[in-house]
Every structure is written in C-alpha cells, then in structure tokens.
C-alpha cells in the first residue's frame, strides 16, 4: 500500500494553509497508514488554539484521502501538543519544535562556518564514547581551536552533565537556536531542551529531524572543528549524519575486550559503506593502575584495539586507562581534560595528534 500512501500525500499537498504552505510541506501529517482499504493519519497543529480552527481542513483531508484509488474509508484526527507549546514558551522559543520529520530530502545540513566535522562513534554502549568526546573537545579548545560539541545521542544525552551545563538554549525567533558554552566549547544537546528525567520516545524520522535541527538551526558560528558524539550502533542518526553532513572523518572508540571489538568492526564497516573515512581507533579503559601500589591490571583485556588497528592499517590514536579521576570529573561537570595531571596530558596528546594531522 506504499503507492496509496504516496498518492494520499500528493493529494494533501493540494490543501493550502491560510498562512502559506500545505499540510505536507509544513510537516503536519503524522502516522499515515493504509491497510485493507482504510487510511488513517493525524494532523498535528502547532497549538491547541489553531487545532480548534482546523476542522474544515481535517474534513477536506479526509475527502482527499478517499479520492485515492483503493482507499475505501478514511479516519483523520486532529491533535496538538499543549505541553510542547508551553515548554517552548518557557524557553523563550516561540514556535520552536524539536524533532519532527527531516526536511529538504537529501539536501546537505553541514553548518556553513564549520571547517571540520569529527564523528565520535562506538559499536556498542558503555565504552566511554561520550567521555572521550567531551574531553577531546576541551583538550582541542585548550590548544586554541574553535570547538563545537554536538550531543547526537538523542535517546541518552549525557553531555550536559559531563560539561556542567543545565540552562535551556534560547530561540527568540523560534527558528535559530543559541547554543551554550562551557570550558571553551560551544555545546548543543537535546538533553538541554527537555526535562532531565523525560525519556525521548521517538521513531527514526523524529531522530533524523532532531539531528537536522541541531546541525542546521543552531548558531554554531565559525568553528575549526565540530565534534559529534554519536549514539552507539549503526542506526538512523549515523546514516543521516554521514549522508547529509559529509563528516571529515570518524573516530571509533572501543574497549579491548572481544565483545566490544565485534561491534566496533560493525561501526567501521558502516563508515566505509557510507564513504566516511575512519581516521583512527581509540582504546578506552585500556588498563587500570592501582593508585596505592602502582600495579597495572588489564580489566578488559589487553592490546585488542591496537591489534585491530594494525590489521586494518589505521592509526591507534590513543590508549586511555580506566581512571577514577576521569569518572569523578565527568560527574562533576568539569572534564578531566580541563585540569592538569596524567589524564589531561593524555587527552592533550590526542588533541595534538589530530591537529598535527590536519583533522581538527
């Protein structure tokens, strides 16, 4: 029934709205399905007040669906998100809606003032990808680079906590979002737009729409590098970023253990498929050194990521130990790379390697 669905969308494109555009171009059609001759969809209005005025348009949309061959019955509902509208107003962001279906088809969404985009990825969760992203961003900023950090892990955003920010970004015009700044880094995360304990229960198109907004509607300004902290795995967000933002390259984070490397290989294969260069591997939680006796323990195995890098002919950019100070600093909102000590020096070396290699 995909043909019938497409035909319904074409019919809905003919229903012009009083203030310009149509139901499809204004992204107001939700949950469109056609099964057994029955068409169902929802028209999502910008506010409850507007929804109350749209009954004639709802009836017209129902008639438009019934005009499509193969559609015998049609049920069209009107809805509006009161809480979302109120939340936008509280954020001084009138009309700003986060998520929604991506617009523009395959048009690029790379910010104009950003010279380099580095995707930090992992095949699985729990390997410290977000910790590496935040500390690398701070380390690059300490070297004088103009750095942005985009938290694209939409289902599990952690950068607000790690970077120590909690203010809501402003959007005076309801279109352009003003990012926040911390530790010399320009920062944006979906976690800054929602209540701290609110789950993001979105399907793929909503995730892609949110990424598009955070790439193209945020006032990033002039940046030497934008670090994108990707969600784990090989899903919609990774696909959208690689296809529409043309990243300079990807850094893949893994622990040495076999189960993590299995998924890291899948992440690298995804980037190869999408024509995004894998610039190197980062081995996180490489080992643990006892602060009392100095004994070195390889909790997650030893040398697995190095061996993988050698087998693939790509650089091992860093081998970072599991470290209590790093964890405490991240929980406190001041990344360990912002201070002094062995871990700050390790991230400094990683940042220097990327700068010297022209990657950042």
Secondary structure, 3 states (H helix, E strand, C coil): CHHHHHHHHHHHCCCECCCCCECCCCCCEEEEEEECCEEEEEEEECCHHHHHCCHHHHHHHHHHHHCCCCCCEEEEEEEECHHHHHHHHHCCCCCCCCCCCCCCCCCCCCCCCEEEEEEEECCCCCCCHHHHHHHHHHHHHHCCCCEEEEECCCCCCCHHHHHCCCCCCCCCCCCCECCEEECCEEEEEHHHCCCCCCCCCCCHHHHHHHHHHHHHCECCCCEEEEEEECCCCCCHHHHHHHHHHCCCEEEEEECCCHHHHHHHHHHHHHHHHCCCCEEEEEEECCCEECCCCCCEECCCCCCHHHHHHHHHCCCEEEEECCCHHHHHHHHHCCCHHHCCCHHHHHHHHHHHHHHHCCCC
